Each structure stands twice: as C-alpha cells, then as structure tokens.
Amino acid sequence: MPFLSVTVASVALLQHATAPPAKAPAAAPTPAFVDRIKGTAVSVEMMPIPGCDGTPAFHAARTEVPWELFDAFIYGFDQKSGDSTPESDAVTRPTKPYVSVDRGFGHQGWPAISMSSKGAVQFCEWLSRKTGRTYRLPTLKEWACMARASGVTAGSATKHAWTDADADVRTHRCGEKPADAAGLVDLWGNAAEWCTDGAGKYFVMGGSYRDEAIDPAAMKPVPETPEWNDSDPQFPKSVWWLVDGPFIGMRVVTSDGPKEASK
C-alpha cells in the first residue's frame, strides 16, 4: 500500500516540523573564581550556578559571609590598612553593635549573623566598590536555582545542613559539613540567608540551626518581620542589627564573571 506509506511519512514529517523545539540546557556561567578583598586577609570564592526557569546563570559565594569579612566592613579594617578607596569609604557603614552579635557561637570562620536586610544590602554595596564587581543578595528565583543545583533532598539534608537535630542551638564554622553538588556549603541550615524579591521586599531562605528538619522541596520564603527586633532595648530600634535574629546570615551572588571586575 504505497499511498498509505507516503501518508504516514508525511504525517511524521509534519509532526517533526511543528513540534516545539527541545529546551536547551541552562547555560552555566564561567568557571569558579576567587575575589581577594584588598585591605583584608579574606577572599571570596565564587561558584558557578546554572540558570533555571528563565533565570540567567550567575555565581554564588561558596560560603555564607564570614565574620572576618563582615568585620572589615563594620569596623573599617580596610581603612586602617590604607587599602580603602574613596568609593568604598563613601558607603555608609553600620553602627557598631552594642551586644555580642556573634552570640558566643564563634567568630573567626563562623557565618556573620544578626545583620538586618539594610545591613546586608550595605555590605553588598561596600563589597562591590571594593572589588569593582557588582555583588548583591540573591533573588528568590536565584536562590531556587541554587537549591536545584545543590541536589540536596529531604533524605540527604542531614549530611549538608546544621539543624536542631545536631547543631546544639548555634551556628557552626562555615564548611564543617560537606559541600553540595553545586560546591556550596551551608546553603541549607546553619544560618538562614537573606534574599530579595527584586521589588524591595526581603526574605530569608534555607532554614537554620533552629529548624527541626530541612525539606528542600517544601522550603518557603520567610518574610522579614519586626518580630526579629522586638526585644531591642534601644529607641528607636536599630536599623542595622536584629537582636532577635541570631539565626539570620547572608550569602552574596554576582552576575559579573571573573574578568568583569574593574582593574
């Protein structure tokens, strides 16, 4: 039946011609790189994160921002070393903390905690001017890409995340637990991480040492709330620090590749 054969072939060709093109895999950014921060002994290691669901590829810091880097911002250690710049000096820095903001958990090598969203944003501005590369908080969509790239599931979370089950009600040194599939450490648990919706609202993601368990598939953004500063004895309340936010930290991201920082 030659006519039938031709008809079937024609239908197959038509289906092939009208079928939607297969989605290309999300492009990965350029390779990992390290930014050394002048005036400090600290560097930031940036890991490539593939884009997802329409979000372009970007780089994310391997660790949460550690105290030794946040201290340089707060206390102006880069100014004292003579390696500051007029641009970085112009950034408004937080008022010095009036309580022990590390809560006695640990300092050198531990994640910086208790900064407000304003403090986190100002830190990103300072770091950007120090390096010539635009650093910022991740958007919620970018955080979702990091979560996907991490490969962490409810079943594997205890391997990568400090939670109430083993954290002893405190944060732990950055990277004590193994890195995930994206090369990131402490994306889940330890300190929750500031994110933005891109429209001026801030959230934390990833859970923290206070969570009983981590289920990445069920994770939802937690919106910023005044309750994180309810017991602040100051009046007006601090815009830089969260007295009731010892579980909140931050991680930076950038859309600038290794060669895109100003010289």
N, C-alpha and C positions, 0 to 999 in steps of 0.2 A: 504494500500500500504506500507508494511513493508520496501521494498527496498528504497523507497523514504525517509522514516523516518530515516533510517540509514545514507543515503547520506547527508541529511540536518544536522544531528547531527555531522557527520564527518567534514563537511564544517565549522560548528560553532567552533568545537574544533581546526581546523587548523587556523582559523582566530584568535582565542584566543592565540594560541601558537606563531603566527608570528607577532601579533600586538606589536608595540613598547611599552615598559614599561612606565607607567604613571610617570611623573616627580614628585619626592618627593618635598614637600615644602622646600623652602630655610631654612637652619638651622639658628636659631637665636644664637647669641653669649651668653656668660654667662651673668648673671644679671648686672644691673647698679651698678656702684661703684663710690667712691669718692677718688680722689688723693689729699692729703693735701701737699702743697708745703712748704718745710722747709725754714725757714727764712722769711716767709711772713705770712700774715693773710688770705691768699687766698687758696681756694681749687678748684679743677676742677671736676665737676660732669659729668660722662661719661655714655651715654645711649646706650643700645644695638640696633644695626641696622641689620636686617636680610640681608643676601646676596641676590643678584639678578643677573640674566643673566650671571651666571658663576663667579660673583664676590663673594668671601667669606664674611661671616659675620664679623662685626667689631664693634667698639664702637666709638661714636662721642660725642664731648662735648655738653652739653645741651645748652650752650650759646656761643655766639661769645666771643673771648678772650677779657676780660675787661681791662680797663686801669690799674687798680691796680696790675694786674699780669704782663702786658707788662712793666709797670714802674719798677717793680722789676728787670726785665731783662735789661732794658736800663740803669738804674741808679745804679745797683749793690746793691740794698737794702739787698739782702741775704748776701752779703759780709759784709756789715756794721753790721748785726745782729750776725755774727760769725757762721752762719749756711750754708755757702757755702762749696763747696768741690773743690779739685784740678781739678776734671773733669769738673765741671760747670764753674769754674774760667777760664779754658782754652778756652772756647768758645768766639770767637770774638763778642763783643757787638757793637751795632750801635753807631755812633757819636751822641752826644746829639742834639736834634732838635733845630734849630735856629729860628723856628717860633712856634707859638702855634698850635701844630699839632692836638689838640682836637677841634680847630676852634671855641672854645667857646660854643660848643654844650652841653658839660657836661663831667665830668671826672669820679669820683668815681661811679662805676656801669655802666658806658657807654661803648660801644664797642670801643676798640682801633682801630684807623683808620690811614690812610695815610702811613702805612709801605709799603715798596717795597716788591717784591717777595723775594729778598735776605734777607731783614729784617725778613720776615715771616718764611723763612727756618731756619735762625739762631736762632730765638725764639724757634722753634721746637727742634733744637739741644740742646739748653740750658735746656729746659723743660725735655727732655729725660735724660740728665745727672743729673738733679736734682732729678728725680723720679726713675731712673733705668728702666723705661718703654719707649719703642720707640714711641714717638709722632711725627706726621708728618702732612703735608697738605693732604687733601683727594684727591684721583684721580678723574678724571671726571666721571669714572664709579661708584666710591663710592658715589660721590655726587648724581648721578642718583638714587642710592639705597636709599639715604636719602630722596630725593624728592618723590620717590614712597612710602616710609614708612610714610611720613608726611601726606599723604591723602589730601593735600591741592589742591584745584582746582581753576579755574578762578572765580567760583562763591563764594568760601569761602575765597579767598585770603585776602580780606579786614579785615577779623576777625583776621588774624595772621600776616599781613605784613604792615609795615610802608611804604607808598608810597607818591608820590607827592600830592595825594588827601587829606592826613591828617597829614603829617609829619612836615609841616611848614619849609621845606627846611633844615632839620637837622636830625641827628640820635637821637634816644631815648634810655633811660635806658634799659639795657638788660632785657627782660622778661616782659615788660609792657603789651604786648599783650599775649593772651593765648597760651599755648604750643600746638603743633600739635599732630597728632595721634602717632608719634614716641617719644613724650616727649621733642622735640626740640623747642626752641623759636628763633624767628627771622631768621629762615632758609631762608625765603623769605622777601625781603625788608630790611629796616633799613640800614645795611652795606652789600655791595656785598662781597663775600668771595673768597679768593684765593684757587685755585685748580691747579693740575698739570696733564699733560697727561702721566706722567711717563717717558717721553723721554726728559726732560729738558725744556719744554715749559710751560708757566704759563698762567692761565686764571682766570677770576672772574665769579662767578655764583650767581644766586638767586635774582638779581636785587637789588635796593637800594631805599633810600628815594627820589631819583630823578626820578624814573620811574613813569609814569602816571598811569600804572596799571600792575598787575602781572598775567601772564597766565602761570602756570607751564608747561602745555602741549606744549607751544610754546617757552619755555626758551632755549636759545642757549648760549654756552660758549662765553665770550668776551675775546679775546686775549690781553695779555699785550701789551702796546703801549708806545712809547716815549712821546706821547702827554700828558700822565699823569704827566710829569715833565717838560713841555715846559716852564713854567714861572719861573723856578728855577733861582734865581739871582746868584747862585754860578757857578764857573767854575773851575774844572769840576763839572757836576751836581751830586747831592747826589745819592749814590747807595743804601741808606737806607730809604729815605723818598720820598714821592710823593707830591710835592707841589700842584699839580692839581688832587690829588686823595683823597679828603675828604670823598668820598663815599665808600672807599675800606677798608675792615677789614679782619678778618680771624677766622676760627674755626679749632680746632685740632681733629685728629682721631688717633686711635691706633688699632693694631691687637693683642696686648697683653691683656690677660684677667686680672682680678683682682689679681690673685695670681702669675702673671708672672713678676712682678717688682722685681728687686734685693733688698735684705734686707739691 
